Amino acid sequence: MKENLLIIAKQIKDLRQSFNWSQSELARRSGVTRAAINKIEKGHASPSFTLCQKIAKALKVEMGDLVQDNLSNELLRDLNIDDKKIVLSLIRHLKRSKSSTSNSPSVE
């Protein structure tokens, strides 16, 4: 359980920093207090489902992205913010394309 909490904490912090946002900015955008963001990022508090939803929405990610490992963040670490936004936009586009393709009837 503690391991999952630390993964969520690191993901939130890494995503927030990829936007060059302060904790206060993430708090403002998510409607979560800065103190709560701080405790979550330090792994001192376990965020509720509702808080995770609010934070994920503010960070423009799916809730599942908060519990995945940091591989993607490690790969993106050296990119500037504009390049990170482009990569995230491409990923979202691919996810939408994949979901619309998987919802289409197959032709044999």
LOKEDREN-342979 format. One record per atom (N, C-alpha, C, CB): x, y negated, z. Coordinates in steps of 0.02 Angstrom, whole numbers, padded with zeros to 5 digits, always signed. Atoms other than C-alpha are relative to their C-alpha. Glycine has a CB too. Layout:
N
XYZ ...
END
This chain:
108
+00041+00060+00000 +00000+00000+00000 +00044-00063+00000 -00047+00000+00061 -00044+00058-00004 +00139-00122+00047 +00035-00011-00067 +00053+00010+00056 -00033+00005+00065 +00225-00083-00120 -00046-00036-00050 +00019+00070-00026 +00048+00033+00045 +00067-00134-00216 -00007-00073+00017 -00068+00034+00004 +00005+00069-00021 +00055-00292-00114 +00059-00041-00025 -00005-00005+00077 -00060+00035+00024 +00234-00338-00159 +00000-00008-00075 +00062+00038+00023 +00005+00006+00073 +00202-00303-00343 -00047-00058-00018 -00026+00066-00032 +00048+00055+00013 +00049-00418-00341 +00032-00067+00017 -00065+00010+00042 -00033+00062-00021 +00148-00550-00246 +00050-00024-00052 +00035+00010+00068 -00051+00019+00050 +00290-00547-00372 -00032-00020-00066 +00049+00058-00011 +00033+00016+00063 +00174-00546-00522 -00031-00070+00002 -00055+00052-00016 +00032+00066-00005 +00077-00697-00460 +00053-00055-00002 -00042-00005+00065 -00053+00051-00002 +00236-00793-00422 +00033-00007-00069 +00053+00019+00053 -00033+00003+00067 +00318-00746-00589 -00045-00033-00052 +00019+00071-00023 +00046+00030+00048 +00163-00790-00689 -00008-00075+00013 -00068+00035+00003 +00007+00071-00018 +00141-00954-00595 +00062-00039-00024 -00009-00009+00077 -00061+00033+00020 +00322-00999-00627 +00009-00003-00075 +00060+00034+00031 -00004+00001+00073 +00307-00953-00811 -00038-00059-00030 -00026+00066-00030 +00037+00060+00021 +00183-01098-00824 +00032-00063+00028 -00073+00005+00022 -00032+00057-00034 +00301-01209-00723 -00048-00035+00048 +00027-00050-00051 +00049+00027-00047 +00162-01231-00595 +00027+00007+00071 -00067+00035-00007 -00012-00005-00072 +00186-01266-00411 -00055+00043+00030 +00004-00071+00034 +00053-00036-00035 +00088-01167-00284 -00062-00045+00005 +00023+00022+00070 +00056+00046-00005 -00020-01322-00264 -00040-00003-00065 +00024-00071+00018 +00034+00001+00065 -00058-01324-00451 -00041+00063-00010 +00051-00009-00056 +00038-00062+00006 -00108-01141-00450 -00060-00002+00046 +00045+00061+00016 +00056+00005-00047 -00215-01174-00297 -00055-00043-00029 +00025-00030+00068 +00050+00045+00029 -00302-01319-00384 -00038+00034-00057 +00034-00063-00026 +00031-00032+00059 -00334-01218-00543 -00042+00061+00019 +00054+00020-00049 +00035-00062-00019 -00393-01062-00451 -00054-00010+00052 +00050+00050+00025 +00048+00011-00054 -00492-01139-00309 +00019+00038+00064 -00069+00021-00022 -00027-00035-00058 -00384-01044-00183 +00047-00048+00035 +00037+00067-00021 -00043+00048-00036 -00293-01138-00046 +00074+00013-00015 -00013+00003+00075 -00072-00007+00010 -00107-01171-00066 +00029+00046+00053 +00034-00069+00002 -00024-00043-00054 -00079-01087+00102 -00012+00074-00016 -00034-00019+00067 +00014-00070+00019 -00163-00929+00038 +00046+00023-00056 -00074+00006-00022 -00046-00016+00054 -00059-00932-00122 +00069+00015+00029 +00004-00058-00052 -00066-00009-00031 +00098-00950-00016 +00004+00067+00037 +00014-00058+00049 +00000-00063-00038 +00052-00804+00098 -00002+00060-00047 -00061+00003+00048 +00004-00055+00049 +00007-00694-00051 +00067+00010-00034 -00056-00014-00052 -00064-00005+00035 +00169-00734-00144 +00056+00027+00044 +00019-00067-00028 -00051-00025-00046 +00271-00694+00011 -00015+00071+00023 +00005-00046+00061 +00018-00067-00020 +00180-00529+00034 -00024+00004+00071 +00058+00046-00009 +00024+00002-00069 +00112-00584+00203 -00075+00007+00005 +00022-00065+00032 +00072-00007+00000 -00070-00572+00151 -00022+00041-00060 -00035-00070+00001 +00028-00039+00054 -00169-00451+00047 -00060-00036-00029 -00019+00072+00025 +00056+00038+00029 -00281-00545-00074 -00062+00043-00010 +00021-00032-00065 +00063-00035+00013 -00463-00495-00085 -00011+00006-00075 -00060-00037+00034 +00018-00008+00070 -00539-00439-00249 -00019-00068-00030 -00058+00051-00007 +00023+00066+00024 -00621-00611-00266 +00059-00047-00011 -00050-00030+00049 -00059+00044+00008 -00456-00703-00238 +00041+00022-00060 +00043+00002+00064 -00037-00024+00058 -00369-00592-00366 -00034-00021-00065 +00006+00077+00002 +00037+00022+00059 -00506-00632-00491 +00013-00074-00015 -00075+00012+00009 -00010+00072+00009 -00488-00819-00463 +00071-00016-00023 -00014-00037+00066 -00070+00012+00017 -00298-00814-00473 +00014+00024-00071 +00047+00034+00050 -00011-00027+00067 -00297-00703-00628 -00031-00046-00053 -00030+00071-00006 +00033+00045+00048 -00421-00817-00716 +00041-00064-00009 -00071-00018+00024 -00040+00061+00005 -00316-00971-00676 +00065+00013-00039 +00017-00027+00070 -00063-00018+00034 -00160-00881-00740 -00012+00027-00071 +00038+00051+00041 +00020-00022+00067 -00256-00827-00897 +00023+00072-00015 +00029-00047-00053 -00016-00070+00008 -00224-00642-00869 -00058+00043+00026 +00066+00018+00037 +00048-00048-00027 -00329-00488-00832 +00022+00018+00071 -00006+00063-00045 -00018-00019-00068 -00335-00430-00652 +00051+00056+00001 -00062+00021+00039 -00048-00055+00003 -00241-00273-00701 +00071-00023-00011 -00019+00047-00056 -00067+00026+00011 -00095-00380-00754 +00035-00019+00066 -00002-00061-00046 -00029+00018-00064 -00070-00428-00572 +00030+00060+00036 -00053-00032+00045 -00026-00058-00035 -00032-00249-00521 +00050+00040-00042 -00056+00045+00020 -00049-00034+00042 +00080-00197-00665 +00070-00019+00023 -00010-00018-00075 -00069+00016-00020 +00267-00191-00641 +00025-00061-00038 +00046+00060-00013 -00025+00063+00026 +00376-00338-00689 +00039+00007-00065 +00044-00032+00051 -00040-00009+00060 +00451-00267-00849 -00011-00057-00049 -00017+00065-00032 +00013+00053+00049 +00364-00394-00960 +00029-00067+00024 -00075-00008-00012 -00029+00062-00024 +00418-00537-00847 +00076-00001-00006 -00019-00011+00073 -00072-00004+00008 +00598-00476-00851 +00019-00013-00073 +00027+00068+00023 -00014+00010+00071 +00591-00473-01041 -00011-00073-00020 -00045+00045-00042 +00016+00069+00018 +00517-00649-01046 +00041-00051+00039 -00074-00012+00013 -00033+00046-00046 +00629-00725-00913 +00040-00055-00034 +00046+00039+00045 -00044+00049+00031 +00749-00812-01032 -00034-00043-00053 +00058+00035-00031 +00036+00041+00049 +00615-00884-01146 -00022-00066+00032 -00061+00038-00028 +00026+00063-00027 +00563-01065-01128 -00077+00005+00003 +00022-00062-00045 +00072-00004-00013 +00383-01104-01080 -00041+00003-00064 -00022-00061+00042 +00038-00001+00063 +00325-01137-01259 +00003+00069-00033 +00027-00053-00048 -00006-00067+00028 +00393-00969-01318 -00040+00050+00040 +00075+00021-00003 +00039-00045-00042 +00312-00882-01169 -00074-00006-00017 +00011-00015+00074 +00070+00010+00018 +00145-00959-01216 -00016+00033-00067 -00017-00074-00002 +00009-00031+00065 +00166-00898-01395 -00005+00076+00008 +00057-00018-00048 +00000-00072-00011 +00206-00721-01336 -00065+00021+00033 +00060+00021+00044 +00063-00017-00033 +00056-00720-01218 -00059-00006-00048 -00012-00046+00061 +00053+00009+00049 -00055-00785-01358 -00002+00060-00049 +00009-00066-00039 -00004-00057+00045 +00005-00646-01474 -00026+00063+00034 +00072+00011-00024 +00024-00059-00037 -00027-00514-01340 -00076-00001+00006 +00033+00003+00070 +00074+00005-00005 -00204-00578-01312 -00033+00014-00067 -00020-00070+00025 +00027-00012+00067 -00235-00578-01500 +00002+00075-00016 +00040-00040-00053 -00005-00071+00012 -00173-00399-01513 -00051+00040+00041 +00071+00024+00015 +00049-00035-00043 -00283-00345-01367 -00070-00008-00029 +00003-00027+00071 +00066+00011+00030 -00435-00425-01449 -00008+00041-00064 -00011-00075-00016 +00003-00039+00062 -00394-00344-01617 -00008+00074+00014 +00064-00012-00041 +00004-00070-00018 -00370-00176-01535 -00069+00018+00026 +00053+00018+00053 +00066-00016-00027 -00534-00185-01440 -00054-00004-00054 -00017-00048+00057 +00051+00003+00053 -00632-00238-01594 +00007+00059-00047 +00006-00067-00038 -00012-00058+00042 -00552-00097-01694 -00026+00063+00033 +00074+00007-00017 +00022-00061-00035 -00589+00033-01561 -00076+00002+00007 +00033+00004+00070 +00073+00002-00003 -00771-00023-01555 -00033+00014-00067 -00024-00066+00026 +00027-00013+00067 -00791+00003-01742 -00008+00075-00011 +00046-00030-00055 +00009-00072+00014 -00860+00169-01804 +00057+00023-00045 -00069+00014-00034 -00054-00026+00042 -00726+00279-01879 -00028+00025-00066 +00038+00057+00036 +00019-00023+00067 -00732+00322-02062 +00045+00059-00017 +00007-00057-00054 -00039-00059+00017 -00679+00496-02115 -00012+00021-00070 -00014+00057+00047 
END
